[in-house]
Amino acid sequence: MSMEILQCKNCSTVIAVANDCIRVTMKERHGIFLKCVNLAEVEREYRDPSFSILATDVKCVACQAFLGYKIQRVEDPAIEFPKEGQFVMFLHQLDAAFQVHANDAAPP
């Protein structure tokens, strides 16, 4: 089994595993991820009144590039995606870095 690693396009910091992308939306510009790493949440909040979603900006911890949003609260239970705690990432800000294979030996 192999996993494709996604990295920040600006600085190559690892951000996510492609398998954690559960949905691609909005003309394939956004990906909804279950988990992401190496992100800092910005205090600025974004509220979408039409969908009753509260989110915070997330940026790369290394280069501070704005990469997407973390969903903090979804007030409308009818909304299927995204859910609280998930990440909406801008796919144009991420690059496929490399693949990790399950049978690869761990580095010493």
Secondary structure, 3 states (H helix, E strand, C coil): CEEEEEEECCCCCEEEEHHHEEEEECCCCEEEECCCCCEEEEEEEEEECCCCEEEEEEEECCCCCEEEEEEEEECCCCCCCCCCCCEEEEHHHEEEEEEEECCCCCCC
